[in-house]
Amino acid sequence: AIAGPLVSLILFGSFTALNAFVALPPAASAIVGLLAYINLALALFNLIPGLPLDGGNVLKAIVWKITGKAYKGVAFASVVGQIIGWAAIAIGFGSLLGLPFGSFWLILIGGFLLQNAQRSNQVAKVQSKLAGLTAADVVATDSPIAQADSSVREFVNGSIIGRDLPWTKFLVVDAEGKLAGELSLDALKAIPTNDWWNVTIAQVMQPLPALETVAADRSLLDVVNLLEEKKLSVLAVVGENGALVGLLEKASIAQRLSEVKPV
């Protein structure tokens, strides 16, 4: 975050030194002096301690370091950014009121700071909600899970009949609740109904394809980052003993967020 202002300060020093130690024509000297001034102004502007400026990112990092929570750094720096934005707008209106300070450009800059700081604050609120939840909090209550030792008839009676299922496949777990395979509902069609009591789910399940798992107590903020990083829409949530808790769908996270307040 500090790299941008640092580069501007280096350029300011370079242009200033060039003007001081090199005999330039008046026109060239004026241009170099202007470039030095522009870079100094840009560095000072970017060092303002409010998001979305570089100074705001530095402030965010400091608060993050102190609190150990990234979203608190974003929230604090965005509030500072909003305060600075409103102050710039208020000072800018001075010129419109005939006062000897302020300018229309200051109003525009203040509006830019305010708008972007408000967006950052909204992000912080979402991150705050996510940090207060775990993967277990958003597991689908009707997760498609089948017991390997159940008969096909028991499975159909308990999990299929009378239910409007959004699933076409079920995860199969063993007696300890650990993942053992997957069951396609289409596979059941090949089994005569008269044999359903005699055939177990373990006999008709298929090997489980690669499925990303996540610990039940993992922060939902980490889970969202994982989903985005690996372009996933669903995760299998497992407990400490490796037993399957259920499925976590990306779509269910937004619904869960609407039910909780920021921490």
Residue pairs with C-beta under 8 A, 6 or more apart in sequence:
1 54
1 55
1 57
1 58
1 61
2 54
2 58
3 54
4 46
4 54
5 42
5 43
5 44
5 46
5 47
5 54
5 55
6 43
8 39
8 40
8 42
8 43
8 46
9 39
9 40
9 43
11 35
11 36
11 39
12 36
12 37
12 39
12 40
12 43
15 32
15 33
15 35
15 36
15 39
16 36
18 24
18 32
19 29
19 32
19 33
19 36
24 32
45 53
46 53
46 54
46 55
47 53
47 54
47 55
47 58
48 55
48 56
48 84
48 113
49 55
49 56
49 58
49 59
49 77
49 80
49 84
50 56
50 59
50 77
50 78
50 80
50 81
50 82
50 83
50 84
50 85
50 113
50 117
51 57
51 60
51 74
51 77
51 78
51 80
51 81
51 116
51 117
51 120
52 81
52 113
52 116
52 117
52 120
53 81
53 113
56 77
56 78
56 80
56 81
56 117
56 120
57 77
59 73
59 76
59 77
59 80
60 70
60 73
60 74
60 76
60 77
61 73
62 73
63 72
63 73
63 76
63 77
64 70
64 72
64 73
67 73
69 131
70 127
71 124
71 127
71 128
71 131
71 221
72 124
72 128
74 120
74 121
74 123
74 124
74 127
75 121
75 124
75 125
75 128
77 120
78 117
78 118
78 120
78 121
78 124
79 117
79 121
80 117
81 113
81 114
81 116
81 117
81 120
82 113
82 114
82 117
82 118
82 121
84 110
84 113
84 117
85 110
85 111
85 112
85 113
85 114
85 115
85 117
86 110
86 114
87 110
88 106
88 107
88 109
88 110
88 113
89 106
89 107
89 110
89 111
89 114
90 110
91 101
91 102
91 106
91 110
92 102
92 103
92 104
92 105
92 106
92 107
92 108
92 109
92 110
93 102
93 107
94 100
94 101
94 102
95 101
95 102
95 103
95 104
95 106
96 102
96 104
125 262
126 257
127 221
128 262
128 263
129 257
129 260
129 261
129 262
129 263
130 219
130 220
130 221
130 224
130 253
130 257
131 219
131 220
131 221
131 263
132 260
132 262
132 263
133 219
133 220
133 256
133 260
134 216
134 217
134 218
134 219
134 220
135 214
135 215
135 216
135 217
135 218
135 220
135 223
135 235
135 237
135 248
136 216
136 217
136 237
136 245
137 220
137 256
138 220
138 248
138 252
138 253
138 256
139 216
139 237
139 245
139 246
139 247
139 248
140 246
140 247
140 248
140 249
140 252
141 246
143 171
143 245
143 246
143 247
144 159
144 165
144 167
144 169
144 170
144 171
144 247
145 170
145 171
145 172
145 173
145 244
145 246
146 155
146 159
146 170
146 171
146 172
146 173
146 183
146 201
146 205
147 155
147 172
147 173
147 201
148 172
148 173
148 174
148 175
148 180
148 181
148 200
148 201
148 202
148 205
149 174
149 175
149 200
149 201
149 202
150 158
150 200
150 201
151 196
151 197
151 198
151 199
151 200
151 201
152 188
152 191
152 195
152 196
152 197
152 199
152 200
152 201
152 204
153 196
153 197
155 183
155 201
156 188
156 196
159 170
160 185
165 185
167 185
168 184
168 185
168 186
169 182
169 183
169 184
169 185
170 182
170 183
170 185
171 179
171 182
171 183
171 208
171 211
171 236
171 244
171 247
172 179
172 180
172 181
172 182
172 183
172 201
172 202
172 205
172 208
173 179
173 180
173 243
173 244
174 180
176 241
176 242
176 243
177 239
177 241
177 242
177 243
177 244
178 242
178 243
178 244
179 208
179 211
179 213
179 236
179 238
179 244
180 202
180 205
180 208
181 202
181 205
181 206
181 207
181 208
182 205
182 206
182 207
182 208
182 209
183 201
183 204
183 205
183 206
184 206
187 204
187 206
188 204
191 199
191 204
211 236
212 226
212 230
212 232
212 235
212 236
213 235
213 236
213 237
213 238
214 223
214 226
214 235
214 236
214 237
214 238
214 248
215 237
215 238
215 239
215 240
216 237
216 238
216 239
216 240
216 245
217 240
220 253
223 235
223 248
223 253
224 253
226 232
226 235
227 233
227 235
227 250
232 250
233 249
233 250
233 251
234 247
234 248
234 249
234 250
235 247
235 248
236 244
236 246
236 247
236 248
237 244
237 245
237 246
237 247
237 248
238 244
238 245
239 245
